[in-house]
Amino acid sequence: QVQLVESGGGLVQAGGSLRLSCTASGIPFTIYNMAWYRQAPGKQRELVARISAGGSTNYADFVKGRFTISREDAKNTIYLQMNSLKPEDTAVYYCNAVHLYRSDMDYWGKGTLVTVSS
């Protein structure tokens, strides 16, 4: 059974930092591209950052220079270091895993809430 479990969300003041983690089980982690998405109240889910199985990264424009995605294959875990947080970063953050060669093998975590107060 595939599980993606996010942690690290919480309440932080604007300008502060948080680090999210997502640990995967039930998949061969090293052949999965991983990503963080977020969904704010009343808005559609959007891509925040992606890291490939090989370690290449890309970011949404609205987080460039503030957020860093990384992966630790030995722990089946990805991270999202979030700095200089803004109230508009408030959202539920979701972890996503997509098989390197089969896009139909696509899994989601249940999300972790990040709230940034002004």
C-alpha positions as CSV (number, residue, x, y, z in Angstrom):
1,Q,0.0,0.0,0.0
2,V,1.4,3.4,-1.0
3,Q,1.5,6.1,1.6
4,L,2.8,9.6,1.5
5,V,2.8,11.3,4.9
6,E,3.4,15.0,5.2
7,S,4.5,16.7,8.4
8,G,5.9,20.1,9.6
9,G,3.0,22.4,8.9
10,G,1.8,24.9,11.5
11,L,1.3,28.5,12.4
12,V,4.1,31.0,11.7
13,Q,4.4,34.7,11.5
14,A,5.1,36.5,8.2
15,G,8.8,36.4,7.5
16,G,9.3,33.2,9.4
17,S,10.4,29.7,8.2
18,L,9.0,26.2,8.2
19,R,10.4,22.9,6.9
20,L,7.9,20.4,5.5
21,S,8.7,16.7,5.2
22,C,7.0,14.0,3.2
23,T,7.9,10.4,3.8
24,A,6.9,7.7,1.3
25,S,6.3,4.0,1.8
26,G,5.2,1.3,-0.6
27,I,7.0,2.7,-3.7
28,P,10.5,2.3,-5.1
29,F,11.3,5.9,-4.1
30,T,14.3,6.4,-6.3
31,I,12.3,6.1,-9.5
32,Y,9.7,8.6,-8.5
33,N,9.6,12.2,-9.4
34,M,8.3,14.1,-6.3
35,A,6.6,17.4,-5.9
36,W,4.9,19.8,-3.4
37,Y,1.6,21.3,-4.3
38,R,-0.6,23.6,-2.3
39,Q,-4.2,24.6,-2.2
40,A,-5.5,27.8,-0.5
41,P,-9.1,28.2,0.5
42,G,-11.3,28.8,-2.5
43,K,-8.5,28.3,-4.9
44,Q,-7.3,25.5,-7.2
45,R,-4.4,23.3,-6.3
46,E,-1.1,24.6,-7.7
47,L,2.4,23.3,-8.1
48,V,5.0,24.8,-5.7
49,A,8.1,22.8,-6.5
50,R,9.2,19.6,-8.2
51,I,12.3,17.4,-7.8
52,S,13.0,14.7,-10.3
53,A,14.3,11.2,-9.5
54,G,17.7,12.5,-10.6
55,G,17.5,15.5,-8.4
56,S,16.7,18.3,-10.9
57,T,14.4,20.9,-9.4
58,N,12.0,23.5,-10.6
59,Y,9.9,26.1,-8.8
60,A,6.8,28.1,-9.3
61,D,7.7,31.8,-9.8
62,F,5.9,32.8,-6.6
63,V,8.4,30.8,-4.4
64,K,11.6,31.2,-6.3
65,G,14.4,32.4,-4.0
66,R,12.3,31.6,-0.9
67,F,11.6,27.9,-1.0
68,T,13.9,24.9,-1.5
69,I,12.9,21.4,-2.3
70,S,15.3,18.5,-1.6
71,R,15.2,14.7,-1.4
72,E,16.9,12.2,0.8
73,D,16.5,8.9,-1.0
74,A,18.0,6.8,1.9
75,K,15.0,8.0,4.0
76,N,12.3,8.0,1.2
77,T,11.7,11.6,2.1
78,I,11.5,14.9,0.4
79,Y,11.6,18.3,2.1
80,L,10.4,21.8,1.5
81,Q,12.3,24.5,3.3
82,M,10.2,27.6,3.3
83,N,11.7,30.9,4.2
84,S,10.4,34.5,4.2
85,L,6.9,33.2,4.4
86,K,4.0,35.5,3.4
87,P,0.4,35.4,4.4
88,E,-0.4,34.4,0.8
89,D,1.6,31.2,1.4
90,T,-1.2,30.0,3.7
91,A,-2.5,26.8,2.3
92,V,-2.7,23.0,2.7
93,Y,0.5,21.6,1.2
94,Y,0.4,18.3,-0.5
95,C,3.1,15.8,-1.4
96,N,2.9,14.1,-4.8
97,A,4.8,11.2,-6.3
98,V,4.8,10.2,-10.0
99,H,6.5,7.2,-11.4
100,L,9.4,8.1,-13.7
101,Y,8.1,6.0,-16.6
102,R,4.4,5.7,-15.8
103,S,2.5,8.8,-15.2
104,D,-0.6,6.9,-14.3
105,M,1.2,5.8,-11.1
106,D,0.5,9.1,-9.3
107,Y,0.0,9.3,-5.6
108,W,-0.9,12.0,-3.1
109,G,-0.6,12.6,0.6
110,K,-3.3,14.0,2.7
111,G,-1.7,17.3,3.2
112,T,-0.4,19.5,6.0
113,L,-1.7,23.0,6.8
114,V,0.6,26.0,6.8
115,T,-0.8,29.2,8.2
116,V,1.1,32.4,7.9
117,S,-0.1,35.3,10.1
118,S,0.5,38.9,9.2
